[in-house]
C-alpha cells in the first residue's frame, strides 16, 4: 500500500500524476450513463485493443454493461513508481474490471504493447483457450510510436500539415485562464508522413486480424472496426489534410481490403466518431479550441463517448442500421457534421478573440474535461485527502474460472 498526497503536476494538457479515486469515479459515471443493462445470457466474445482510454474505454464499458461482453481488453499503461502514480488508464482499467466482475462478466485485461507479435500470440492463445472464437475486434489505438515487428524499425508519428506550413490557432490556459495562442507548424516531409502512417494507419490492425484468422478464431459473422475521425473543414489543415489524415486514409483503405478478404466470414469497417476530449485529441493543435466552440454550439445535443459507443454497439448487433456512408464507413458524427452546426462553429471561430473566448467557447468545460482524463476535477472527490495509489492490475478473470 502507498498512501500519498497527490498533486496534478500538469504541464499544459499533460498531467504527470493521475488520481486513482478520481479515475475510478470517471468510470463509475460512464457505467451509470449506459442506458441498457445486459441480461444473464452470454454476450459476444470481443477483443478490444486500446481498452483503457477514449473510445476504446467507452466501447468496453458499454459492451460489458449493456451486452454482457466476454473476452479480453488490451492497454499499455505505466505502473506506479517512487515519483509518480500509475497512469490514468491503469486506474480506469482496475475500476472497469471491478465493475465487470460485479456484473458477472467474463472479461480480462492485459497490460502490454499491442504492436508486438508476442502480445498477439499471448492474447490469441488466451482467447482460444477460454472462448474458442471471437465475434468482434475493436481497434482503438492512438500511440506516439510503433516498432515494426518484421524489421525492428521504430516509427515515430508526428502531427504536421502536408504540402505547406500552417499557422494553428490554439487554446491555452495561463493559471487556469483561457487564452488564444498561435502555433507555426512546418510541413511534414515524406519520411515523417510515412512514419505516421506506420504508427496510426491500418498495418497493425491487419496484423491482429491475421493473428486471429491464423489460429481459426474468427467466428461466423465476425466483425472488426477501427476508430477514426474526419472532423470539420476548420481543423482539416492539421487533421484530415495532415499527417494524421494520411494515416486515417490508410486505415480506411485497410478496412476495405480486410472487408474483401473476410467475404463469407464477416466484415471490417472504419468507424467515424464525433469529436471528444481525449488524451490523444488534446495533443492536436486547434482541436481544443474547435471542441470548446463545438460544445457551446451543440449544448444538449453533444454526444459523449458513451453515447457514441451505445450507437455503435446497436449497429454492430443489428439493432440499428449500420449507417454506412458512400465510402463504406460507419458514421457516428452526424450530430457534429450537421451543416447548421458547422456553420455556427465557423461563425464563432472567425470572430473569437482572447477577450471573448470565455463567452464564445466552453473553455471551462474543456479545462475540466482534460483534468478528468487523469482523474482530476471530478465532483465529489476530496483532493486534499491522501489517496491509495498502489492499485494492482486486474488479475486474469479466466484464471479463476
TORZA-232828 format. One record per atom (N, C-alpha, C): x, y, z; residue in three letters. Coordinates in steps of 0.02 Angstrom, whole numbers, plus 50000, padded with zeros to 5 digits. Layout:
residues N
XYZALA
...
//
This chain:
residues 401
500424994050000UNK
500005000050000UNK
500445006250000UNK
500175011549969UNK
500545017849966UNK
500045023549969UNK
499975026450028UNK
499525032050038UNK
499915038550025UNK
499685042349977UNK
500045048449958UNK
499585054449955UNK
499875060249967UNK
499545066449948UNK
499775067949876UNK
499305068349831UNK
499475068849760UNK
499325075849734UNK
499775078349694UNK
499675084649659UNK
499655083149584UNK
499255086849545UNK
499195085349474UNK
499865085749436UNK
500255090949450UNK
500885091749416UNK
500825092149340UNK
500345096149318UNK
500225096349245UNK
500645101649211UNK
500815100149148UNK
501135104849103UNK
500675105549043UNK
500285111049042UNK
499785111748990UNK
499255106348996UNK
499165102548942UNK
498655097248941UNK
498935090548964UNK
499565090248982UNK
499875084049004UNK
499955084049080UNK
499675078949111UNK
499715078149184UNK
500205072549200UNK
500665073949247UNK
501165068849264UNK
500905064049318UNK
500395066049354UNK
500085061649404UNK
499345060749390UNK
499105054849405UNK
498395053349399UNK
498105052249469UNK
497465053449477UNK
497145052349542UNK
496725046049538UNK
496915040849577UNK
496565034349570UNK
495825034649587UNK
495645038449639UNK
494935038849658UNK
494545042649605UNK
494845047949579UNK
494515051749526UNK
494435047649463UNK
494955043749444UNK
494905039549385UNK
494345034349392UNK
494305031449452UNK
493775026549465UNK
493085029749460UNK
493025035949486UNK
492385039449483UNK
492185040949411UNK
492665042449369UNK
492525043749298UNK
492225037449266UNK
492515031649280UNK
492255025349253UNK
491555023849281UNK
491465025149346UNK
490805024149376UNK
490285028349340UNK
490465034649325UNK
489985039049290UNK
489835036249221UNK
490325033849185UNK
490215030949119UNK
489755024849125UNK
489875020749175UNK
489475014649185UNK
488745016449196UNK
488625021649236UNK
487945023649250UNK
487605027149191UNK
488025029849146UNK
487745033049086UNK
487425027949039UNK
487645021849040UNK
487395016748994UNK
486665015349011UNK
486245016048961UNK
485525015848974UNK
485235008848977UNK
485595003948951UNK
485334997148948UNK
485774992648991UNK
485464987649024UNK
485844982949064UNK
485764975949033UNK
486314972449028UNK
486314965848995UNK
485904960849034UNK
485644955948998UNK
485304950249029UNK
485824945249053UNK
485594939649078UNK
486054934449102UNK
486324930149045UNK
486074931248984UNK
486314927248928UNK
487034929148910UNK
487454924248893UNK
488144925848874UNK
488164930648814UNK
488584935748819UNK
488634940548765UNK
489164938648715UNK
489284942848665UNK
489784941348614UNK
490494941248643UNK
490924937448611UNK
491624937248630UNK
491984942748591UNK
492314947248628UNK
492624953048596UNK
493344953848619UNK
493744956448574UNK
494424958548589UNK
494454966048576UNK
494614969848628UNK
494634977148623UNK
495364979248630UNK
495644982048577UNK
496324984548578UNK
496304992048592UNK
496574993948650UNK
496535000948671UNK
495945002048717UNK
495874997648767UNK
495264997448809UNK
495285002148868UNK
495825005948878UNK
495895009948939UNK
495735017248932UNK
495605019648871UNK
495525026748860UNK
495065028148800UNK
494795034248798UNK
494425036548740UNK
493865032048718UNK
493805031148653UNK
493265027148625UNK
493345019748642UNK
493965017448649UNK
494065010448668UNK
493795008948736UNK
493905013548783UNK
493615012848850UNK
492855013048848UNK
492585017748811UNK
491855018348806UNK
491555012048776UNK
491865009348723UNK
491615003248692UNK
491644997448740UNK
492164997348783UNK
492224992048833UNK
491684992548886UNK
491584998548912UNK
491084999548964UNK
490384997848939UNK
490215000248879UNK
489544998848851UNK
489484991348835UNK
490004988348808UNK
489974981248793UNK
489854977048854UNK
490184978748909UNK
490104974948971UNK
489424976249003UNK
489244982549008UNK
488634984449044UNK
487994982549007UNK
487984983848942UNK
487364983048904UNK
487314976548866UNK
487884973248853UNK
487864967548808UNK
488184961248837UNK
488404961448900UNK
488694955548931UNK
489304953048894UNK
489684957648865UNK
490274955848826UNK
490754951548866UNK
491024946548832UNK
491554942348860UNK
492194943448820UNK
492764941548848UNK
493364942048808UNK
493944945348842UNK
494294949848805UNK
494934952548827UNK
495014959748804UNK
495264963948848UNK
495454970748831UNK
496204971548839UNK
496504975248794UNK
497224976348796UNK
497374983848799UNK
497814985648845UNK
498034992648851UNK
498774992448872UNK
499104998148865UNK
499814998548881UNK
499895004448929UNK
499905003048994UNK
499895008249045UNK
500485007549092UNK
500745013249113UNK
501315013349158UNK
501115012049230UNK
501515007949264UNK
501385006349335UNK
501635012049379UNK
501435011949441UNK
501655016849490UNK
502415016349500UNK
502725022149510UNK
503435022449527UNK
503525026249593UNK
504135026749616UNK
504255030349678UNK
504085037749671UNK
504115040449610UNK
504005047549600UNK
503305049149574UNK
502995044449539UNK
502365045949507UNK
501845040449518UNK
501235042449510UNK
500695037549514UNK
500695033249451UNK
500285028049452UNK
500175024249390UNK
499815028649340UNK
499815026549277UNK
499455030249225UNK
498705030149238UNK
498365035249212UNK
497645035749222UNK
497295029549195UNK
497515026949138UNK
497215021049109UNK
497285014849152UNK
497825014649191UNK
497915009149239UNK
497345009149290UNK
497215015049320UNK
496685015549370UNK
495995014649339UNK
495895017249279UNK
495245016249246UNK
495125008849232UNK
495645005349211UNK
495574998149196UNK
495414994349260UNK
495754995949314UNK
495614992549378UNK
494884993249398UNK
494614999249390UNK
493905000249409UNK
493444996849359UNK
493604997149295UNK
493194993649244UNK
493164986249259UNK
493734983349278UNK
493744976149294UNK
493314974549355UNK
493324979049405UNK
492894977949463UNK
492164977949445UNK
491954982749404UNK
491264983149383UNK
491074977149340UNK
491534975049297UNK
491404969149256UNK
491294962949299UNK
491724962149350UNK
491654956349394UNK
490994956649433UNK
490814962549456UNK
490184963349493UNK
489584961649450UNK
489634962949384UNK
489084961449339UNK
489084954249315UNK
489614950449333UNK
489664943549312UNK
489974942549244UNK
490294947749217UNK
490584947149150UNK
491234943149152UNK
491334939049102UNK
491954935149095UNK
492424939049049UNK
492774943749078UNK
493184948349038UNK
493824949749075UNK
494394949349041UNK
495044950549071UNK
495404956349036UNK
495944958549068UNK
496334964149040UNK
497074962349040UNK
497394964048985UNK
498104962748975UNK
498464969348967UNK
498974970549008UNK
499374976749004UNK
499994975248963UNK
500004977148900UNK
500554975248857UNK
500534979448793UNK
501094979348757UNK
501154982948694UNK
500804979048638UNK
500234981548617UNK
499834977948567UNK
500174977548500UNK
500694981548488UNK
501044981348424UNK
501494975248417UNK
501654971848473UNK
502144966448469UNK
501834959848449UNK
502224955648415UNK
501994948948396UNK
501884944548457UNK
502314945348508UNK
502244941148568UNK
501574942348602UNK
501354948648604UNK
500714950148635UNK
500144947448593UNK
500214947648528UNK
499694944648485UNK
499634937148499UNK
500204933848508UNK
500184926648523UNK
499864925448591UNK
500054929348642UNK
499784928348708UNK
499024929648709UNK
498824935048677UNK
498104936748677UNK
497694931548640UNK
497914929548581UNK
497524924548543UNK
497524917848578UNK
498074916048612UNK
498074909748650UNK
497574909948707UNK
497544915648742UNK
497054916448796UNK
496344915748769UNK
496214919048714UNK
495534918848686UNK
495364911848662UNK
495834908548630UNK
495704901748605UNK
495554896948663UNK
495944897448716UNK
495854892848773UNK
495194894048809UNK
495014900448815UNK
494434902148856UNK
493774902048816UNK
493794904548754UNK
493174905648717UNK
493124901948651UNK
493674900448620UNK
493654896948557UNK
493654901448497UNK
493164905748490UNK
493124910248433UNK
492924917248455UNK
493074922048413UNK
492964929048428UNK
492444931948381UNK
491954935548410UNK
491424938548370UNK
491604945648347UNK
492004949148387UNK
492114956348373UNK
492814958348394UNK
493144962048350UNK
493784965248365UNK
493694972748358UNK
493804976348413UNK
493784983648413UNK
494494986148418UNK
494694990248369UNK
495384992848367UNK
495365000348378UNK
495645002648435UNK
495615009748452UNK
496265011848486UNK
496785012448446UNK
497445014248473UNK
497665021048446UNK
497915025248491UNK
498245031448472UNK
498915031348508UNK
499465030548471UNK
500115029748502UNK
500625034248468UNK
501145036248505UNK
501655040648476UNK
502175036948435UNK
502235030348446UNK
502755026548410UNK
502535019248404UNK
502845015948356UNK
502715008748345UNK
503335005448319UNK
503504999748347UNK
504054995748322UNK
503784990648272UNK
504044990948211UNK
503824986148159UNK
504064979248179UNK
503604974448188UNK
503804967748210UNK
504214963948159UNK
504184966048096UNK
504554962548043UNK
505274965148036UNK
505354971748042UNK
506004974748031UNK
506354977148094UNK
505974978048148UNK
506254980748209UNK
506334988248209UNK
506144991448153UNK
506204998748149UNK
505675002148192UNK
505885007348228UNK
505425011148270UNK
505185017248230UNK
504535017548220UNK
504225023148184UNK
503925028048234UNK
504035034448223UNK
503765039648267UNK
503255043848228UNK
502665044648256UNK
502155048648223UNK
502265056048237UNK
502045060248191UNK
502085067548200UNK
501405070548183UNK
501265076248212UNK
500655079848197UNK
500855086148158UNK
500815085648092UNK
501035091048049UNK
500575091547988UNK
500555097447957UNK
500195098147894UNK
500595094947837UNK
500265093847782UNK
500605091247722UNK
500585096647668UNK
501125097147630UNK
501135101647573UNK
501395108547588UNK
501155111747641UNK
501375118547658UNK
501315119547733UNK
501675124547757UNK
501645126147829UNK
500945128547848UNK
500815128447913UNK
500145130247937UNK
500205133848004UNK
499825139248010UNK
499775142648074UNK
499135140348108UNK
499225137048165UNK
498655134148201UNK
498445138648259UNK
497815140148263UNK
497555143748322UNK
497475138648377UNK
497705140348437UNK
497685135548492UNK
497345138648553UNK
497095134248595UNK
496805136248659UNK
497305134248713UNK
497535139148751UNK
497995137748805UNK
497715140848869UNK
497965138348925UNK
497735140948989UNK
498335143549028UNK
498295149749049UNK
498805152749090UNK
498515153649160UNK
498765149549207UNK
498485149549275UNK
497735148549274UNK
497505144149230UNK
496805142449226UNK
496395147249184UNK
496695152549159UNK
496325157549119UNK
496425155849045UNK
495875155149007UNK
495945153348937UNK
496235158948895UNK
496695157248851UNK
497005161948806UNK
497045158848736UNK
497055163248686UNK
497165160848618UNK
497905161248602UNK
498165155748575UNK
498855155548554UNK
498905154448479UNK
499505155048454UNK
499625154148383UNK
500245149948375UNK
500195144548338UNK
500745139848331UNK
500905138948257UNK
501555139848240UNK
501765138848171UNK
502025131748163UNK
501715128048117UNK
501905121048105UNK
502195120448036UNK
502795117648031UNK
503095116547965UNK
502805110247934UNK
502795110047869UNK
502525104347833UNK
502955098147844UNK
502625092447849UNK
502985086147857UNK
503335084147792UNK
503895080747798UNK
504205077947739UNK
503925070947727UNK
504145067747674UNK
503875061147656UNK
504015055947710UNK
504605056347739UNK
504785051347790UNK
504335052147852UNK
504185058347871UNK
503755059447930UNK
503045057147915UNK
502805058547855UNK
502135056147836UNK
502105048547838UNK
502605045347808UNK
502605038047805UNK
502655034847874UNK
503055037947918UNK
503115035347986UNK
502455035848023UNK
502105041448014UNK
501455042348047UNK
500955037148022UNK
500965035747959UNK
500535030547931UNK
500695023747962UNK
501335022347971UNK
501545016048000UNK
501285015248072UNK
501265020848109UNK
501045020648178UNK
500285020548183UNK
499955025048146UNK
499245026348158UNK
498795023848102UNK
499085020748051UNK
498685018047997UNK
498415011048013UNK
498315007047961UNK
497985000647971UNK
498434994647974UNK
499104995647973UNK
499564989947970UNK
499474985248030UNK
499454988148090UNK
499404983848149UNK
498714980648155UNK
498204984448137UNK
497514981648137UNK
497494975448093UNK
497784975848034UNK
497784970047990UNK
498164964148021UNK
498714965548056UNK
499094960248089UNK
498674956748143UNK
498254960548178UNK
497814957448228UNK
497304952848195UNK
497014955048140UNK
496544950648105UNK
496904944348080UNK
497514945348054UNK
497914939648031UNK
498034934748089UNK
498204937448147UNK
498354933148205UNK
497744929048226UNK
497164932248226UNK
496554928648244UNK
496384923348191UNK
496444925348128UNK
496244920748074UNK
496724914848070UNK
497374915948082UNK
497864910548076UNK
497744905048128UNK
497404906848183UNK
497264901948235UNK
496534899648234UNK
496194901248180UNK
495504899048173UNK
495024902048223UNK
495134908348242UNK
494744911448295UNK
494194916148271UNK
494084916448205UNK
493564920848179UNK
492894917148178UNK
492424919548218UNK
491764916548220UNK
491384918248156UNK
490884914248140UNK
490444915948084UNK
490104922548100UNK
490114927148052UNK
489834933748063UNK
490304938448099UNK
490944936548103UNK
491454940748136UNK
491434947848107UNK
491514952748153UNK
491564959648131UNK
492154962948166UNK
492484967248131UNK
493014971248161UNK
492944978548140UNK
493064982948188UNK
493004990148175UNK
493624993648202UNK
493834998748167UNK
494375003048190UNK
494115010148195UNK
494265013548249UNK
494005020248262UNK
494395025448222UNK
494025030048192UNK
494325035248151UNK
493955041848165UNK
494165046948130UNK
493865053548137UNK
493955057348072UNK
493465061248053UNK
493515065547994UNK
493565072848015UNK
493065075148052UNK
493095081948078UNK
492915087348028UNK
492975093348052UNK
492755099348016UNK
493265101847966UNK
493025105647917UNK
493475109247872UNK
493935113947910UNK
493695116247968UNK
494075121048009UNK
494745117948031UNK
494715111648051UNK
495315108348076UNK
495665104048023UNK
495405103947963UNK
495675099647910UNK
496415100547897UNK
496685106847895UNK
497395107547879UNK
497855103847926UNK
497675103247989UNK
498105099848037UNK
497855092748050UNK
497255091148028UNK
496995084448041UNK
496905080447976UNK
496345081147944UNK
496195076747888UNK
496665077847829UNK
496905083947820UNK
497365085347765UNK
498095085047787UNK
498215082747849UNK
498895082347875UNK
499135075247881UNK
499665074347920UNK
499955067647928UNK
499465062747960UNK
499065065248008UNK
498565060848039UNK
498045058647988UNK
497855063247944UNK
497375061547892UNK
497635056247845UNK
498295056647829UNK
498595051447787UNK
498545044647821UNK
498655044547886UNK
498595038347924UNK
497875035847924UNK
497395040447934UNK
496695038447934UNK
496475035847866UNK
496745038747813UNK
496585036247746UNK
496845029147738UNK
497445027847763UNK
497715021047761UNK
497285016247801UNK
497035018647857UNK
496585014547899UNK
495955012647859UNK
495675017547823UNK
495075016247784UNK
495215011647724UNK
495795012547693UNK
495985008047639UNK
496075000847665UNK
496355000247725UNK
496434993747756UNK
495754990547770UNK
495284994547792UNK
494614991847806UNK
494304988847744UNK
494364992247688UNK
494074989647626UNK
494424983247604UNK
495094982947612UNK
495464976947594UNK
495274971047640UNK
495214972547705UNK
495014967247752UNK
494304964847739UNK
493864969547723UNK
493174967647710UNK
493124962947651UNK
493514964247599UNK
493534959847541UNK
493814952947560UNK
494334952947599UNK
494644946647619UNK
494194942547664UNK
493774945847704UNK
493334942447751UNK
492674940347720UNK
492594941247656UNK
491964939547623UNK
491774932247637UNK
491154931347659UNK
490924924647677UNK
491044922947750UNK
491454926947784UNK
491604925947855UNK
491304931547897UNK
491454937747876UNK
491234943447915UNK
491374949947879UNK
491464955347916UNK
491554961947887UNK
492054966147928UNK
492344971047894UNK
492794975847926UNK
492574982847907UNK
492564987347956UNK
492354994247944UNK
492794999047983UNK
492885005047957UNK
493105010547999UNK
492485013948026UNK
492555016548087UNK
492005019948120UNK
492215027248130UNK
491855031748098UNK
492005038848105UNK
491615041548164UNK
491975042548219UNK
491665045148279UNK
491635052748277UNK
491255055548322UNK
491225062848329UNK
491765065248376UNK
491805071748383UNK
492325074948424UNK
492265072748497UNK
492825072548531UNK
492845070748602UNK
493485073648632UNK
493465074548697UNK
494065076648733UNK
494415070248757UNK
494975068648726UNK
495355062648743UNK
496095064548751UNK
496475059948781UNK
497185061348788UNK
497525062148720UNK
497275058648670UNK
497555059348603UNK
497365065948571UNK
496725067948576UNK
496505073948540UNK
496795080248569UNK
496945080448634UNK
497225086548664UNK
497925088048638UNK
498245083248606UNK
498905084348579UNK
498895087648510UNK
498305088448481UNK
498245090948413UNK
498085098448414UNK
498515102648387UNK
498385109848385UNK
497715111348351UNK
497365116348376UNK
496705118648351UNK
496125114448376UNK
496235108148393UNK
495675103848413UNK
495365106148478UNK
495775108548525UNK
495505110848589UNK
495035116748580UNK
495235121648540UNK
494815127448528UNK
494185125348490UNK
494275121448438UNK
493695119048399UNK
493195115348442UNK
493445110748484UNK
492995106648525UNK
492635110848577UNK
492975115848605UNK
492655120348653UNK
492085124248621UNK
492195126548560UNK
491665130148524UNK
491095125348505UNK
491275119448481UNK
490775114548462UNK
490325112648521UNK
490615111948580UNK
490215110248639UNK
489725115848656UNK
489945122048650UNK
489495127648663UNK
488935127848612UNK
489085126448549UNK
488585126748496UNK
488075121048502UNK
488315115048516UNK
487855109248517UNK
487465108648581UNK
487745111148637UNK
487395111048702UNK
487155103948718UNK
486495103148728UNK
486245096548748UNK
486235091448691UNK
486445093448631UNK
486505088748576UNK
487195085448573UNK
487645087748616UNK
488315084848619UNK
488265077348634UNK
488665073348599UNK
488655066048608UNK
489305063948642UNK
489245061148702UNK
489835058748738UNK
490105052448706UNK
490695050248728UNK
490965044048701UNK
490505038148718UNK
490185038348776UNK
489705033048794UNK
489105033148748UNK
488835039048735UNK
488275039648688UNK
488455036548620UNK
489055038148596UNK
489255035748531UNK
489405028248532UNK
489685025748587UNK
489805018648593UNK
489155014748596UNK
488645017448628UNK
487985014248628UNK
487715013648557UNK
487785019148519UNK
487545018948450UNK
487935013848409UNK
488585013448420UNK
488995008648383UNK
488795001548399UNK
488714999948463UNK
488514993148482UNK
487824991348453UNK
487374996148452UNK
486704994848422UNK
486774992848349UNK
487234996148314UNK
487324994648243UNK
487684987948233UNK
488174986648275UNK
488554980448267UNK
488144974248285UNK
487654975148329UNK
487224969548350UNK
486604968948306UNK
486524973248256UNK
485964972748211UNK
485334976048235UNK
485364979548291UNK
484764982848317UNK
484614989248279UNK
485114991848246UNK
485034997948205UNK
485424997048141UNK
485235000948090UNK
485585000748027UNK
486305002948037UNK
486775000048000UNK
487475001748008UNK
487615009147994UNK
487225012147950UNK
487325019247936UNK
487975020547898UNK
488095016647845UNK
488715017447807UNK
488665023447760UNK
489225026847751UNK
489235032347702UNK
489465029547635UNK
489565033947586UNK
489735031647519UNK
490435028647514UNK
490815029047567UNK
491475025747569UNK
491475019547612UNK
490885017447633UNK
490825011347673UNK
491025012247746UNK
491015018447771UNK
491205019747841UNK
490575020447884UNK
490605017847945UNK
490065018747993UNK
490125025848021UNK
489605029748015UNK
489635036748036UNK
489255037748102UNK
489615039948153UNK
489325041748217UNK
489345049248229UNK
489565053048179UNK
489705060248188UNK
489185064848156UNK
488595062248141UNK
488095066448108UNK
487905072448151UNK
487905071648217UNK
487735077248261UNK
488255082848256UNK
488885081048245UNK
489415086048238UNK
489435089048169UNK
489335084948118UNK
489425087148049UNK
488795090048018UNK
488265090648057UNK
487655093948033UNK
487845100848005UNK
487625102547944UNK
487825108847913UNK
487685115047956UNK
487115115047991UNK
486955120748033UNK
487445121348091UNK
487625115548120UNK
488115115648175UNK
488785118248150UNK
489015115748093UNK
489665117848067UNK
489665125248049UNK
489115127648023UNK
489075134848006UNK
489115139048069UNK
488775136848122UNK
488795140548185UNK
489485140448216UNK
489835134748212UNK
490515134248239UNK
490975138848199UNK
490905138748133UNK
491325142948090UNK
491225150348106UNK
490615152348119UNK
490475159448134UNK
490835161548197UNK
490825157248248UNK
491165158748311UNK
491925158748300UNK
492165153648265UNK
492885152848252UNK
493175159048219UNK
492815161948171UNK
493065167648133UNK
493095174048174UNK
492695174548227UNK
492675180848264UNK
492975180448334UNK
493105174448360UNK
493305173748429UNK
493995176848441UNK
494075180148498UNK
494715182848519UNK
494815181348593UNK
495395182848619UNK
495535181348689UNK
495055184848736UNK
494825190848717UNK
494365194548761UNK
493665191648762UNK
493485187648711UNK
492805184848708UNK
492795177248713UNK
493355174148724UNK
493385166948718UNK
492965163348771UNK
492935166048832UNK
492555162648884UNK
491805162948871UNK
491585167848831UNK
490875168448813UNK
490725164348751UNK
491185164148705UNK
491065160948640UNK
491175153448641UNK
491585151048688UNK
491765143948689UNK
491705141348761UNK
491585134848767UNK
491525131648833UNK
492225129848859UNK
492625135048872UNK
493315133848892UNK
493365130748962UNK
492915132849007UNK
492925130049074UNK
492755122549073UNK
492255120849032UNK
492075113849024UNK
492665109948996UNK
493005112748944UNK
493565109148914UNK
494125108148964UNK
494285113249002UNK
494805112849052UNK
494655107349102UNK
494035106949125UNK
493845101749172UNK
493885094849141UNK
493675094349078UNK
493685087849044UNK
494395085249036UNK
494865089649022UNK
495565087549017UNK
495805084849083UNK
495655088349138UNK
495845085949204UNK
495555079149220UNK
494935078049200UNK
494595071749215UNK
494905065849178UNK
495245067249123UNK
495605061849089UNK
496105058549135UNK
496335062349185UNK
496835059849233UNK
496545059149303UNK
495885059649309UNK
495565058849374UNK
495505065149415UNK
495665070949385UNK
495615077349420UNK
494975080949400UNK
494775085849440UNK
494175089949426UNK
493535085849425UNK
493535080349462UNK
492935076149466UNK
492525078249527UNK
491895080049519UNK
491485082149576UNK
491445076649629UNK
491465078749692UNK
491385074049747UNK
492015070949773UNK
492585072449741UNK
493225069549763UNK
493595074549807UNK
493825072249866UNK
494205076449911UNK
494945075949891UNK
495175080649853UNK
495855080349828UNK
496375082449881UNK
496145085249936UNK
496605086949990UNK
496785080850032UNK
496385075650029UNK
496495069650069UNK
497005065050036UNK
497425061750074UNK
497885056750045UNK
497495051150012UNK
497775048249959UNK
497435043049921UNK
497875036949915UNK
497565031149910UNK
497925024949898UNK
498105024549824UNK
498745024849810UNK
498965024949740UNK
499195018049715UNK
499305013349760UNK
499525006649740UNK
498915002349727UNK
498735001849664UNK
498154998049642UNK
498404992549595UNK
498274986249610UNK
498534980949567UNK
498174980749500UNK
498544978649448UNK
498234977349384UNK
497754971549392UNK
497164971649360UNK
496674966349370UNK
496964959449353UNK
496804954649396UNK
497004947749384UNK
496634944949324UNK
496914940049292UNK
496594936749235UNK
495964933249258UNK
495384935749236UNK
494744932949258UNK
494694925549240UNK
494974923449184UNK
494904916549163UNK
495314911749205UNK
495824914449241UNK
496244910149281UNK
495874907249340UNK
495364910849364UNK
494984908549422UNK
494334905049403UNK
494204904649338UNK
493564901849317UNK
493594894249317UNK
//
